[in-house]
Amino acid sequence: GGWSPYDNKEHLSPGALKRYEAMTGITRRRMLEGEWCSQEGLIYGDFDEDVHVCKRCEHKSAPAKCPRMWNVEKKRWRGNVAWRSVDFGFRDPFVCGWWGYIDGMMLMYRERYVRGKIVADHARQIKAASDGEHISMTWADHDAEDSETLRREGVPTRRAKKDRPISAGIDRVMKRLKVDKDSGQPALMVCQYCTSTLGEIGSYVWDEHKEAPATGQDDHSMDQLRYMVAGVDWVQRSSVVFTWLGLQS
């Protein structure tokens, strides 16, 4: 079987686990017991544990450095591109996702998903976790004060690019979940140890009446996921423009 909310119960909002336990049928099997069966209304229904979850590490706990991204034996940068994405929160969880770009695929290889901490504390932990890694850019939610706090603590950010309507950002993510026929791999994967993010993917559902994600759910890592994909799309488009203008080798 796969991960389940029980793997992440210390980070779930009050009452969330009870909601999962009250579910029945396919919904219960997928969202509580970790079975990746189909569910009507699930936003990222194409997300498949066998396809989109990276399980290359055999550790009982998350390794300090992702071996797909970093040469942990020689403690040397392998030359891969890495970014971070932040969604602010205090009562709601503060989320920071670390992302790598490997052979055309985005890989979320680390997460920070914590409630009740001030931004300065998060900044110190983000810097410590990123030590020795070459982070080229950090996208952050639109909060000037919190972003300034991160900057002063040594974590400079760039304003996240938010799609409107939100369904446009979700569509970006959906496109990256598709498996390439030639390579046989998707354009987006999530590490098995990013349990909070995986938990949100498994419970992120549509509100049929509003044609938008249902409110009142744990969806903060889903926000940073959209920021990251939109940011990478922007970087890729900009790179093409810069090359055409002769401004980039």
Buried (B, 14 or more C-beta within 10 A) or exposed (E): EBBBBBBBEEBBBEEBBEBBEEBEEBBBBBBBBBBBEEBEEBBBBBBBBEBBBBEEBEEEEBBEBBBBBBEBEEEEEBEBBBBBBBBBBEEEBBBBBBBBBBEEBBBBBBBBBBBEBEBEEBBBBBBEBBEEBEBEBBBBBEBEEBBEBBBEBEBEBBBBBBBEEBBEBBEBBBEBBEBEEEEEBBBBBBBBBBBBBBBBBBBBBBEEEEEBBBEEBBBBBBBBBBBBBBBBBEBEEEEEEEEEEEEEE
